[in-house]
Amino acid sequence: RRGAGCDACFNTGFASRMSLTELLPISEEVREAVLVKQPSRTIQNLAVAVGMRTLWHSGVARARAGQTTLEEVARKVASDQL
């Protein structure tokens, strides 16, 4: 989906801002990985395995709900999240 744009939104099609969030649940596995200084990608993979929703997944959910576009999510979320 894409908004048509107007003078009020400077033809962007977006009326306001919203946040994309992720919350890292600290399971025992994630805690141990942090304590032994595992690489961040390893910690992220563990966190996703125990239920963390990444910024990318949060953005895709908002795009599916019609609140933004996948292009805007890809533009704003770091490329290593894709």
N, C-alpha and C positions, 0 to 999 in steps of 0.2 A: 504494500500500500504506500501511497505517497500523497501528501497533502497538495492541493492545487496552488497554494500560496496566495498572498494578498498584500496590500500595502502595510497592514498592521504587523505582519510577520516578516516583512522585507522579502517576500516571495520565497521564503524557505519552506513553507508548509508546516512549520512547527510553531505552536502557540506558546509553549513554555518549556521549562527544563524539568528533567526528572533524574533521579539517581539510579545507577546500576550498582548493586552491592553484592558482596560475597562475605560470608561469615565462616571463619575457620573453626570447626568444632574440634576441641582438643580431646581426642581419644588417647588411650594409652600408647597406641602405635605412633600417632603423630607426636605426642609429647616426647617419646624416646628418640624419634628421628630428629627433632629439634635439639634435644640435649646432646646428641652425638654429632651434631652439625652436618647432617645429611644435606646434599644439594637441594636447592629450593624446588626443583622439578620433582624430585623424589617425594618431598613433603607434600607438594600439591597433589601428586597422584594418590598418595595415601589418604589425604583429606577428601578427595573426590570419592574414593572407595568407601569412605564412611559417611558420605552424604553431603559434602560441601557442594554448593552450587556456584560455579565460577562466574566471573563477570560476563563471559561470553554466553553462558547458558541463561543468565539473568536477562541479558539483552535479547536473546532469541525469544524468550518467553514474552518480553514486552513487544517485540515485533509481531509475534503471533496474535497478541491481543490487540494489534492495530494502534499501539501507542507510539511506535517509531518504525523505522525501516531497517532492514538488514544492512543496507549500505551505511547508515548512520552508526549502527553498532560496530561494524567493521572499522569505520573511520576512527571511533573513539576508544575501542578496546585494543590493548597492546597486541601486536601480531603474534606473540608467543602464546596467546590464549586461544587462538583460532584452531 
